[in-house]
Amino acid sequence: MSQALLQVTDLSAAYGQVFALRDFSCRVEEGNITALVGSNGAGKTTFLRSLSGLLPPRQGRVDFDGGDITHQPSDQRVEAGLVMVPEGRLIFPTFTVEQNLKIGAISKRARDDLAEGLERSYALFPKLEQRRHQPGGTLSGGEQQMLAVARGLMARPRLLMLDEPTLGLAPLIAEAIFEMMVQLKETGLTLLIVEQDVNRTLQIADYAYVLENGAGVMAGEAQDILADPKVRESYLGI
């Protein structure tokens, strides 16, 4: 088996005395879309927060690109290319689209590539270029999600983590976001997705993990997970 871009081993995380993640292990292969699915409260966002350095793990290990980053601060992880687009977009509503994008270029290597980063973002999201001088808060929900993703891309990630990218979006806009994720993969980017639309997520993913009550209960090729009767009954209502 080839070395994974991200390797997580027996990771546990807690809020106070309450463990939201217990002994979870997974790997993310470079160039793939990996999905993490499960019901609300299963520990999916906690996992992404731990990977981002926002929630220190209680135990376990995180290796990125062959190096141990378990206790690295968030800024060093971003510099290494591990970037998260958080749930809820969290753009700066009074800043223009372009100002929001420039904030994404926070690492040194991203700042050195600022002009090219803006060019890439506008090529991927033409609507953002049309609204580059418009305050972010005046964009539609779908456009704000595009802005949040583009801001993450400005950091020049090697692995982009997306937390609930279609939450609250109309079906047609959500489908456009899924198509955008496939397009990002085609550029060579590696993605780790936490997403409430299990059916559509498993359709575009290469590999998937299922979390329940903070523990991994299933893993495999995404199409096999999608076809599994337990997943179809528990998460798809089929």
C-alpha positions in Angstrom: 0.0 0.0 0.0 1.4 3.4 -0.9 2.1 6.1 1.7 -1.0 8.2 2.4 -0.9 12.0 2.2 -2.7 12.0 5.5 -2.5 9.1 8.1 -4.5 9.3 11.3 -3.9 6.6 14.0 -6.2 6.0 17.0 -7.2 9.7 17.3 -9.3 10.7 20.3 -10.6 14.2 21.1 -12.9 15.6 23.8 -14.6 18.7 24.9 -13.9 18.8 28.7 -14.6 15.4 30.0 -16.9 14.4 27.1 -15.2 12.4 24.3 -16.6 13.2 20.8 -14.0 11.0 19.0 -12.5 7.8 20.2 -9.6 5.8 18.7 -10.4 6.8 15.1 -8.0 5.8 12.3 -8.1 6.7 8.6 -5.9 7.5 5.7 -6.4 9.9 2.8 -4.6 9.0 -0.5 -3.2 11.8 -2.6 -5.4 12.8 -5.5 -8.5 11.2 -4.1 -11.8 12.4 -2.6 -12.3 10.8 0.8 -15.6 11.1 2.5 -16.5 11.0 6.2 -20.2 10.4 6.8 -22.4 9.8 9.8 -25.3 11.2 11.7 -25.3 14.5 13.5 -23.1 14.3 16.6 -21.1 11.4 15.2 -17.8 13.3 15.6 -17.2 14.4 12.1 -16.6 18.1 12.7 -14.6 17.3 15.8 -12.3 15.2 13.6 -11.7 18.1 11.2 -11.1 20.5 14.1 -8.5 18.1 15.5 -6.8 17.8 12.0 -6.7 21.6 11.8 -5.1 22.0 15.1 -8.1 23.8 16.6 -8.8 21.0 19.1 -5.8 19.2 20.6 -6.2 15.5 20.6 -6.3 13.5 23.9 -4.4 10.7 22.2 -3.4 9.3 18.8 -1.2 10.5 16.0 -1.6 12.6 12.8 0.9 12.3 10.0 0.8 14.6 7.0 3.0 14.0 4.0 5.1 11.6 6.0 5.7 13.8 9.0 4.1 13.9 12.5 2.0 17.0 12.9 0.0 15.8 15.9 1.0 18.7 18.1 1.7 21.3 15.5 -0.1 24.7 15.7 -2.7 25.5 13.0 -0.6 28.0 11.2 2.1 25.5 10.6 -0.4 23.0 9.3 -1.7 25.5 6.8 1.8 26.3 5.7 2.3 22.6 5.1 -0.8 22.5 2.9 -3.5 21.2 5.3 -6.4 23.6 4.9 -10.0 23.5 6.1 -13.1 25.3 4.8 -15.3 25.5 7.9 -19.0 24.8 8.2 -21.1 28.0 7.9 -18.6 29.6 5.4 -17.4 32.2 8.0 -16.5 34.8 5.3 -16.0 38.5 6.3 -19.4 40.0 5.2 -18.2 43.6 5.1 -15.0 42.8 3.2 -15.1 42.7 -0.6 -14.8 39.3 -2.4 -11.2 40.1 -3.3 -10.3 41.1 0.3 -11.8 37.9 1.5 -9.6 36.0 -1.0 -6.5 37.8 -0.1 -7.0 36.9 3.6 -6.9 33.3 2.5 -3.3 33.7 1.3 -2.1 33.7 4.9 1.0 31.5 4.6 4.3 32.8 3.1 4.2 30.5 0.1 0.6 31.6 -0.6 1.5 35.3 -0.3 4.4 34.8 -2.7 1.8 33.4 -5.2 -1.0 36.0 -4.5 -1.6 37.3 -8.0 -1.6 33.8 -9.5 -3.9 32.6 -6.7 -6.4 35.3 -7.5 -6.2 34.4 -11.2 -6.8 30.7 -10.4 -9.8 31.5 -8.1 -11.5 33.7 -10.7 -10.9 31.1 -13.4 -12.6 28.5 -11.2 -15.4 30.8 -10.0 -16.1 33.4 -12.7 -19.0 34.8 -10.6 -16.5 35.8 -8.0 -14.6 37.8 -10.5 -17.8 39.6 -11.5 -18.4 40.5 -7.9 -14.8 41.1 -6.8 -15.5 44.6 -5.5 -18.8 43.6 -3.8 -19.1 43.0 0.0 -19.1 39.2 0.7 -22.3 39.6 2.8 -24.3 40.7 -0.3 -23.6 37.4 -2.1 -26.1 34.6 -2.4 -25.6 31.5 -0.2 -24.1 29.5 -3.0 -21.8 32.4 -4.0 -20.7 32.7 -0.4 -19.8 29.0 -0.3 -17.8 29.4 -3.5 -16.0 32.3 -1.9 -15.3 30.2 1.2 -13.8 27.4 -1.0 -11.9 29.9 -3.1 -10.5 31.5 0.1 -9.3 28.0 1.2 -7.7 27.5 -2.2 -5.8 30.8 -1.9 -3.7 29.0 0.9 -2.4 26.7 -1.8 -3.6 23.5 -0.1 -2.3 20.0 -0.8 -5.3 18.6 1.2 -8.5 20.6 1.3 -11.0 19.7 4.0 -14.6 20.7 3.4 -17.0 20.7 6.4 -20.7 20.5 5.2 -20.1 22.5 1.9 -23.8 22.2 0.8 -25.5 22.8 4.1 -28.5 25.1 3.7 -28.2 25.4 -0.1 -30.9 24.9 -2.7 -30.6 21.6 -4.5 -29.4 23.1 -7.8 -26.7 25.1 -6.0 -25.7 22.1 -4.0 -25.3 20.1 -7.2 -23.0 22.8 -8.5 -20.9 22.5 -5.4 -20.6 18.8 -5.9 -19.6 19.3 -9.5 -17.0 21.9 -8.3 -15.5 19.3 -5.9 -15.1 16.8 -8.8 -13.5 19.6 -10.8 -11.0 20.3 -8.0 -10.1 16.6 -7.9 -9.4 16.7 -11.6 -6.8 19.5 -11.0 -4.9 17.0 -8.8 -6.1 18.4 -5.5 -6.8 15.9 -2.6 -10.1 16.4 -0.7 -11.6 15.3 2.6 -15.3 15.9 2.8 -17.7 15.9 5.7 -21.2 16.3 4.1 -24.8 15.7 5.2 -25.9 14.6 1.7 -24.5 11.0 2.1 -25.9 9.7 -1.2 -24.4 12.4 -3.4 -21.1 12.5 -1.5 -20.6 8.7 -1.9 -21.3 9.0 -5.6 -18.3 11.4 -6.1 -15.9 10.0 -3.4 -13.2 7.4 -4.0 -13.1 6.1 -0.4 -15.3 6.6 2.7 -15.4 6.2 6.4 -18.6 6.0 8.5 -18.6 7.4 12.1 -21.1 6.6 14.8 -20.9 8.0 18.3 -17.3 9.1 17.7 -16.0 5.8 16.5 -15.3 4.4 13.1 -17.8 1.6 12.2 -17.2 1.1 8.5 -14.7 1.9 5.8 -14.2 1.0 2.2 -14.6 2.0 -1.4 -17.3 4.7 -1.6 -19.4 2.7 -4.1 -19.3 -0.3 -1.8 -20.3 1.8 1.2 -23.1 3.3 -0.9 -24.4 -0.2 -1.8 -24.2 -1.4 1.8 -27.7 -2.2 3.2 -26.9 -0.7 6.6 -25.8 2.6 5.1 -28.8 2.7 2.8 -31.2 2.1 5.7 -29.5 4.3 8.3 -28.4 7.3 6.2 -30.4 7.2 2.9 -33.7 5.9 4.1 -33.9 3.2 1.5 
